Amino acid sequence: MNHIKKSLTILAAMAAMAAFATAADAPNFSGTWKLNVDKSTFGPIPPPTSGTRKVDHKDPNLTVETAQSSAMGDQNTTMKLTTDGKETTNDMMGNPVKCTAKWDGAALVISESLDFQGTAVTINDKWTLSDDGKTLTSATHIVSPQGEFDLTQIFEKQ
């Protein structure tokens, strides 16, 4: 019986250390990030001419302001998320978007689902930060009735 107690204590300590290690590995994405269009890939979507992301990250709270210009005009969005996996609802071009964000090691995985004019769309976005903290990579997988595709956006810290 005593060795079971000891084993449970060791398991609890290991779980606590693992949780602490995961939190310690989580980067802070705060800053102003400029899209490097030439290093990014956009799949079937026409690339924007420019883009920026302003990120305010005080874990678990994350606010992302995105400004993008393209041949179709300018688009500005603000998303408020929490990195603890709780669902938030944001607005994208007048449509409610249900979002969750959670850590996967040092990567932040953001999942979004929306109904865009009767069309269900899901977006899974994985954010990673370079070792020097100067490059934010956003690897996105989009699923819609028209098909699935991937895009990768490379942002450089300003």
C-alpha positions in Angstrom: 0.0 0.0 0.0 2.8 2.3 0.9 4.5 1.8 -2.5 1.2 2.7 -4.3 1.1 6.0 -2.4 4.7 6.6 -3.3 4.0 5.8 -7.0 1.0 8.1 -7.1 3.1 10.9 -5.5 5.8 10.4 -8.1 3.2 10.4 -11.0 1.6 13.6 -9.6 5.0 15.2 -9.4 5.9 14.1 -13.0 2.5 15.5 -14.3 3.1 18.8 -12.5 6.6 19.1 -14.0 5.3 18.2 -17.5 2.6 20.9 -17.2 5.2 23.4 -16.1 7.6 22.4 -18.9 4.8 22.9 -21.4 4.0 26.4 -20.1 7.7 27.3 -20.0 8.0 26.3 -23.7 5.1 28.5 -24.8 6.5 31.5 -26.7 5.0 35.0 -26.4 3.8 36.2 -29.8 3.4 39.8 -28.8 4.6 42.4 -31.3 4.0 43.9 -34.8 4.5 41.4 -37.5 4.9 42.2 -41.2 3.9 39.6 -43.8 6.7 38.6 -46.1 4.7 37.9 -49.3 7.6 36.5 -51.2 8.4 33.8 -48.6 4.7 32.9 -48.1 2.6 30.5 -50.1 -1.1 31.0 -50.7 -2.3 28.0 -52.6 -5.3 28.8 -54.8 -5.8 32.2 -53.1 -4.4 35.3 -54.8 -1.7 36.7 -52.6 -2.2 40.0 -50.8 0.1 42.9 -51.7 0.8 43.5 -48.0 -0.2 42.5 -44.5 0.5 43.1 -40.8 -0.5 41.4 -37.6 -0.4 43.2 -34.3 -0.4 40.6 -31.5 -1.0 41.4 -27.8 -0.3 38.1 -25.9 -0.6 37.9 -22.2 -1.2 34.2 -21.8 -3.9 33.0 -21.8 -5.3 36.1 -23.5 -4.4 36.7 -27.1 -5.7 39.6 -29.3 -4.8 39.6 -33.0 -5.3 42.6 -35.2 -4.8 41.8 -38.9 -4.6 44.3 -41.7 -4.3 43.1 -45.3 -4.3 44.8 -48.7 -5.0 43.0 -52.0 -6.4 43.7 -55.4 -9.8 43.1 -53.8 -9.3 45.9 -51.3 -8.3 46.3 -47.7 -9.4 44.0 -44.9 -9.1 44.5 -41.2 -10.0 42.0 -38.5 -9.6 41.7 -34.8 -9.8 38.3 -33.0 -9.8 37.8 -29.3 -8.7 34.3 -28.2 -7.6 32.4 -25.1 -4.8 29.8 -25.3 -6.5 27.5 -22.8 -8.8 25.9 -25.3 -11.9 27.8 -24.3 -14.2 28.7 -27.2 -14.5 32.4 -28.1 -16.7 33.9 -30.8 -15.3 36.6 -33.2 -16.6 38.3 -36.3 -15.3 37.8 -39.8 -16.9 40.0 -42.5 -20.2 40.0 -40.6 -20.2 36.3 -39.8 -19.7 34.8 -36.4 -16.6 32.6 -36.1 -16.2 30.1 -33.3 -12.5 29.8 -32.2 -10.4 27.8 -29.9 -6.7 28.1 -29.3 -4.4 25.7 -27.4 -0.8 24.9 -27.0 0.8 21.9 -28.7 4.3 22.1 -27.2 5.8 25.4 -28.4 3.2 25.7 -31.2 -0.2 27.5 -30.8 -3.0 25.7 -32.7 -6.0 27.9 -33.5 -9.2 26.3 -34.8 -12.0 28.3 -36.4 -15.3 27.3 -37.8 -17.8 29.5 -39.5 -20.8 29.5 -41.8 -20.0 31.9 -44.6 -23.3 32.6 -46.5 -24.5 29.0 -46.0 -21.1 27.4 -46.6 -19.4 25.7 -43.7 -15.7 26.5 -43.5 -13.1 25.2 -41.0 -9.6 26.7 -40.5 -6.8 25.2 -38.6 -3.8 27.4 -38.0 -0.6 26.4 -36.4 1.7 29.3 -35.2 5.3 28.7 -34.5 8.1 31.2 -33.6 11.7 30.9 -34.8 14.4 30.3 -32.2 15.5 33.9 -32.5 11.9 35.2 -32.0 12.0 37.2 -35.3 9.9 35.0 -37.5 6.3 33.9 -37.0 5.1 31.1 -39.2 1.4 30.6 -39.7 0.7 27.2 -41.3 -3.0 27.1 -42.2 -5.3 24.3 -43.4 -8.7 25.3 -44.8 -11.6 23.0 -45.5 -14.7 24.1 -47.4 -17.2 22.4 -49.7 -15.0 23.6 -52.6 -12.1 21.5 -51.3 -9.1 21.6 -48.9 -5.9 23.6 -49.3 -2.9 24.8 -47.3 -1.2 28.1 -47.1 1.8 29.3 -45.2 2.4 32.9 -44.1 5.8 34.1 -43.0 5.7 37.2 -40.7 8.8 39.1 -39.6 8.9 41.0 -36.4 9.1 44.8 -36.7 
